[in-house]
Amino acid sequence: MELRDIEIFLTLAEELHFGRTAERLRVSQARVSQAISQQERRLGGLLFDRSNRRQIRLTPLGRQLRNDLRPVYAGLLDSLERARLAAQGITATLRVGMLPFNVADLHPYWKAFRSRHLQWGLQIRRAPFVDPFSGLRDGGLDALVAWLPVEEPDFTVGPVLFTDPRLLAVSVEDELAGRSSVSLETLADRPHAMAPRMPDYWEDRYLPFQTPQGRIIDRSRMITNGDDLINLVGTGEIVHGFPSHVTRYWAMPNIRWMPIRDMPPLSYAMVWRTEAENAPIQALAQVVRDLGPLLPYAT
């Protein structure tokens, strides 16, 4: 199996959608279908269940192959990248995953790290919503920018980069769109969406399971990426709470944003696996401490 075919398979295993996979990899859907069909013929079994046109699923064979290939593929890419950087005099690369969207806002941290430590590379990557801590545990990431609290026994919680107030996103067609603000109790009146495989305490901090009066906040829709999430809001199928920085990246005419007046702000910090702590991680944490957290974004 060629490296590109492995990439296509693993991306499709994550997206579970041929169109999104093709768009992400900048290839045609026909190229994705061809690569998967060739792999299935070579292996003698189906990797994906395509019986549902709207949502494909991994078969047991597909899940096994995904689990086996992920670390191998990551190791191959890492080896190639280390060789490329070594040729440039860079001795190590710090890989930071981002759950928030504001990579550009955090540029002062990235710039300071690069200027202070010319011998180290820095890669900033979007981290997946699904099973978000797995990248730290499987070695694919060195650090993660995540909302607090993070109470994983094998993780170290570093300095806070920023704190955002909370906003509710609704379709402009929703009757809530005419309000100046909403309360947590209002969230129990509408469906929401969340990604699977999040620790309960961590998910509850982002979107409580219950309102202060004990009403259940419904999360009947499962999502795996931000595009699906905001599109469901825009079509009126769900409402969703966000940190305020998102409005600068999703300024859409069919969506209205309003403060959630009794939901506490969300702080994002740098976290890493304690046993994997190294000099580049320590250096970036020190940069964040030296510069201090960003000023809150005015909504």
C-alpha positions in Angstrom: 0.0 0.0 0.0 1.5 3.4 -1.0 1.8 6.2 1.5 -0.8 8.3 -0.3 -3.3 5.4 -0.2 -2.7 5.0 3.5 -3.4 8.8 3.9 -6.6 8.5 1.9 -7.8 5.5 4.0 -7.0 7.1 7.4 -8.6 10.4 6.4 -11.8 8.7 5.2 -11.8 6.7 8.4 -11.9 10.0 10.3 -14.3 12.0 8.1 -16.6 9.0 7.1 -17.5 11.1 4.0 -16.1 10.8 0.5 -16.6 14.4 -0.3 -15.0 15.9 2.8 -12.1 13.5 2.4 -11.5 14.5 -1.2 -11.8 18.2 -0.2 -9.4 17.8 2.7 -6.8 16.0 0.6 -7.4 18.1 -2.5 -8.1 15.2 -4.7 -11.2 14.1 -6.6 -13.8 11.9 -5.1 -13.1 9.4 -7.8 -9.5 9.2 -6.6 -10.7 8.5 -3.1 -13.1 5.8 -4.2 -10.5 4.2 -6.5 -7.9 4.0 -3.7 -10.4 2.4 -1.2 -11.6 -0.1 -3.8 -8.1 -1.1 -4.6 -7.3 -1.6 -1.0 -10.4 -3.7 -0.5 -9.6 -5.9 -3.4 -6.1 -6.4 -2.2 -7.2 -7.3 1.3 -10.2 -9.4 0.2 -12.8 -7.6 2.3 -14.8 -4.4 2.8 -13.2 -1.6 4.8 -16.4 0.6 4.8 -20.1 -0.1 5.0 -21.6 2.1 2.2 -25.2 0.9 2.7 -26.2 4.3 4.0 -25.6 6.9 1.4 -25.5 9.8 3.8 -23.0 8.3 6.3 -20.6 5.5 5.7 -19.2 3.4 8.5 -16.0 1.4 9.2 -16.4 -2.3 9.1 -14.7 -4.5 11.7 -11.9 -5.0 9.1 -11.7 -1.3 8.6 -11.5 -0.5 12.3 -8.7 -3.1 12.7 -6.7 -1.6 9.8 -7.2 2.0 11.0 -6.0 1.1 14.5 -2.9 -0.8 13.1 -2.0 1.9 10.5 -2.4 5.1 12.6 0.8 4.7 14.6 2.7 3.3 11.6 1.7 6.2 9.4 2.4 8.8 12.1 5.9 7.2 12.6 6.6 7.3 8.8 5.6 11.0 8.6 7.6 11.8 11.7 10.7 10.1 10.3 10.5 12.0 7.0 9.9 15.3 8.8 12.8 14.8 11.2 15.1 14.0 8.2 13.9 17.2 6.4 14.4 19.4 9.4 17.8 17.9 10.3 19.0 18.9 6.8 18.1 22.5 7.9 19.8 22.3 11.2 16.6 21.9 13.3 17.1 19.3 16.0 13.5 18.8 17.2 9.9 19.9 16.3 7.2 20.8 18.8 3.8 19.7 17.6 0.9 21.7 19.1 -2.8 20.7 18.6 -5.5 23.4 18.7 -9.0 22.8 19.8 -9.9 26.5 19.6 -10.1 28.2 16.2 -7.9 31.3 16.9 -4.5 30.2 15.7 -3.9 33.7 14.4 -4.8 35.3 17.7 -2.1 33.2 19.4 0.6 34.2 16.9 2.6 36.3 19.4 3.3 33.0 21.3 4.3 31.1 18.2 6.5 34.1 17.0 8.3 34.4 20.4 9.0 30.7 20.6 10.5 30.6 17.1 12.6 33.7 17.7 14.0 32.4 21.0 14.6 28.8 19.9 15.9 28.7 16.4 17.1 25.1 16.8 13.5 23.9 17.2 10.6 23.7 14.8 7.0 24.5 15.7 4.0 23.0 14.0 0.4 24.1 14.8 -2.3 21.7 13.9 -6.1 21.5 14.3 -6.9 18.8 16.8 -10.0 16.6 16.3 -13.2 16.9 18.3 -13.5 13.1 18.6 -11.4 11.6 21.3 -9.3 14.8 21.6 -6.7 13.6 24.1 -5.7 10.6 22.0 -3.2 12.7 20.0 -1.2 13.3 23.2 -1.4 9.7 24.3 -0.4 8.1 21.0 2.5 10.5 20.4 1.0 12.4 17.5 1.0 15.7 19.4 3.4 17.0 22.0 1.0 19.6 23.5 -2.6 20.6 23.2 -4.5 23.9 23.7 -7.7 22.8 25.4 -10.4 24.2 27.5 -10.2 23.7 31.3 -10.5 21.9 33.5 -8.4 19.0 32.2 -8.3 16.4 35.0 -6.4 13.5 33.3 -4.0 11.8 35.7 -1.3 11.4 33.1 -1.4 15.1 31.9 0.2 18.3 33.1 -1.8 21.5 32.9 0.3 24.4 31.9 -0.4 28.2 31.6 -3.6 29.7 30.4 -3.5 31.4 26.9 -6.9 33.1 26.9 -10.3 33.2 28.5 -13.5 33.7 26.4 -17.1 34.6 27.4 -19.7 32.3 26.1 -22.2 32.9 23.2 -25.1 31.0 21.8 -25.3 30.5 18.1 -28.8 30.2 16.6 -30.4 30.4 13.1 -31.7 33.8 12.3 -35.0 32.1 11.7 -35.2 31.0 15.4 -37.3 33.1 17.7 -34.3 33.3 20.0 -32.6 35.4 17.4 -34.6 38.4 18.5 -33.3 38.4 22.1 -30.3 40.3 23.4 -29.1 37.4 25.6 -30.2 34.0 26.9 -29.9 32.0 30.0 -28.7 28.4 30.6 -32.4 27.4 31.2 -33.1 28.4 27.6 -30.6 25.8 26.3 -32.9 23.0 27.5 -35.6 24.1 25.0 -33.4 23.3 21.9 -31.4 20.3 20.6 -27.6 20.6 20.6 -24.8 18.5 19.1 -21.5 17.2 20.6 -18.7 15.0 19.5 -18.4 11.5 20.8 -15.7 10.1 23.2 -15.2 13.1 25.4 -14.6 12.7 29.2 -17.9 13.5 30.9 -16.5 16.2 33.3 -14.8 17.9 30.4 -17.8 17.8 28.1 -20.0 19.1 31.0 -17.8 22.2 31.3 -18.3 23.1 27.7 -22.0 22.2 27.6 -23.7 21.3 30.9 -25.7 18.1 31.0 -28.3 19.9 33.0 -29.5 23.4 33.6 -29.3 25.0 37.1 -32.9 23.9 37.6 -32.1 20.3 36.7 -33.6 20.3 33.1 -31.7 18.0 30.7 -29.8 19.8 27.9 -30.4 17.6 24.8 -27.4 16.5 22.7 -29.2 14.3 20.2 -26.9 15.0 17.3 -23.3 13.7 17.1 -20.7 15.7 15.1 -17.1 15.0 14.2 -16.0 18.4 12.7 -16.7 22.1 13.0 -18.1 22.5 9.6 -21.0 20.1 10.3 -21.6 21.8 13.6 -22.0 25.3 12.3 -24.0 24.1 9.3 -26.5 22.4 11.6 -26.9 25.7 13.5 -27.4 27.7 10.3 -30.1 25.3 9.1 -32.0 25.6 12.4 -31.5 22.0 13.4 -29.6 22.8 16.6 -28.4 25.7 18.7 -24.9 25.6 20.1 -22.8 27.5 22.7 -19.3 28.7 21.6 -16.4 30.6 23.0 -16.6 34.2 21.7 -13.5 34.0 19.5 -15.4 31.8 17.1 -17.4 34.8 15.8 -14.4 36.2 14.0 -14.1 33.0 12.0 -17.7 32.1 11.4 -19.3 35.5 10.6 -22.3 34.1 8.7 -25.4 36.0 7.7 -27.7 33.1 8.6 -26.5 32.8 12.2 -27.1 35.1 15.2 -24.8 35.2 18.2 -25.9 36.3 21.7 -24.4 36.2 25.2 -25.3 33.3 27.6 -25.5 35.5 30.6 -25.2 32.9 33.4 -22.6 30.6 31.7 -19.1 31.1 33.0 -16.3 32.0 30.6 -14.1 29.2 29.1 -10.3 29.3 29.7 -7.9 27.5 27.3 -4.6 26.3 28.5 -1.6 24.4 27.2 -1.6 20.7 28.4 0.8 17.8 27.7 1.5 14.3 28.8 3.6 14.4 31.9 6.0 11.6 30.9 6.6 13.2 27.5 7.6 16.6 28.9 10.8 17.8 27.2 12.7 21.0 26.7 10.6 22.4 23.8 7.4 21.9 25.7 8.9 23.7 28.8 10.2 26.5 26.5 6.7 27.1 25.0 5.1 27.1 28.4 7.6 29.6 29.6 6.9 31.8 26.5 3.1 31.8 27.5 4.0 32.7 31.1 6.2 35.5 30.0 3.7 37.0 27.6 0.7 36.3 29.8 -2.8 35.5 28.7 -4.5 37.3 25.8 -6.9 40.1 26.7 -10.5 38.9 26.5 -12.2 39.4 23.2 -15.0 42.0 23.3 -18.3 40.6 22.1 
